[in-house]
Amino acid sequence: MDTQLTYAELASMMERRAGVSVEPLQLELRSAERFTEFGLDSLGLLGIVGALENEYGASIPADADACKTPAELLTVVNDVLKARA
């Protein structure tokens, strides 16, 4: 896996972990919209954060599951991954 989370990877995780299907390009174009607009609730986001920790072997900040938008989540996760590099 790459050292940065991409919209394509996030879209795939949303589908695998929460059953929410969204095209990666749409997720990127609408990255400032709330996760709820895509049909992802807080429990689904919590599952994604846990999966990210497992896949990247990194400790994601506890407040990551409070991110409201895909852009916010990518920023938090990628900041952690950059700091580890």
C-alpha positions in Angstrom: 0.0 0.0 0.0 1.2 3.5 -0.8 2.4 5.8 2.0 -0.6 8.2 1.4 -4.3 7.5 1.5 -6.0 8.3 -1.7 -9.6 9.0 -2.6 -9.7 5.7 -4.5 -8.5 3.8 -1.4 -11.0 5.6 0.8 -13.8 4.9 -1.6 -12.8 1.2 -1.6 -12.8 1.1 2.2 -16.1 2.8 2.4 -17.6 0.1 0.3 -15.8 -2.8 2.0 -16.3 -1.6 5.6 -19.6 0.2 5.5 -21.3 -0.9 2.3 -21.3 2.6 0.9 -20.6 2.7 -2.8 -19.1 5.9 -4.2 -17.0 6.5 -7.3 -13.5 7.7 -6.3 -13.7 10.7 -8.7 -17.0 11.7 -7.1 -15.5 11.4 -3.7 -12.6 13.6 -4.7 -14.8 16.2 -6.4 -17.2 16.3 -3.5 -14.5 15.9 -0.8 -15.7 18.9 1.2 -19.2 17.4 1.6 -20.1 15.6 4.8 -19.7 11.8 5.0 -23.4 11.7 5.7 -24.1 13.0 2.2 -22.5 9.8 0.9 -24.5 7.7 3.3 -21.7 7.0 5.7 -22.5 7.3 9.4 -20.2 7.7 12.4 -20.1 3.9 13.1 -19.0 3.3 9.5 -16.4 5.9 9.8 -15.1 4.4 13.0 -14.7 1.0 11.2 -12.8 2.7 8.4 -10.4 4.4 10.9 -9.8 1.0 12.6 -9.1 -0.6 9.2 -6.7 2.2 8.3 -4.8 1.6 11.5 -4.5 -2.1 10.6 -3.6 -1.6 7.0 -1.0 1.1 7.5 0.3 -0.1 10.9 -0.1 3.4 12.2 -1.9 4.9 15.2 -4.5 7.2 13.8 -5.5 10.1 16.2 -8.6 9.3 18.2 -10.4 12.4 16.8 -10.1 11.0 13.2 -13.5 9.4 13.6 -14.9 12.8 14.2 -13.9 14.0 10.7 -16.9 15.3 8.9 -15.6 15.2 5.3 -13.4 13.0 3.2 -10.9 15.9 2.8 -10.6 16.2 6.6 -10.0 12.5 7.0 -7.4 12.3 4.2 -5.5 15.3 5.8 -5.5 13.7 9.3 -4.4 10.2 8.0 -1.8 11.5 5.5 -0.3 13.8 8.2 0.2 10.8 10.4 1.7 8.8 7.5 4.1 11.7 6.5 5.3 12.0 10.1 6.2 8.3 10.1 8.1 8.4 6.8 
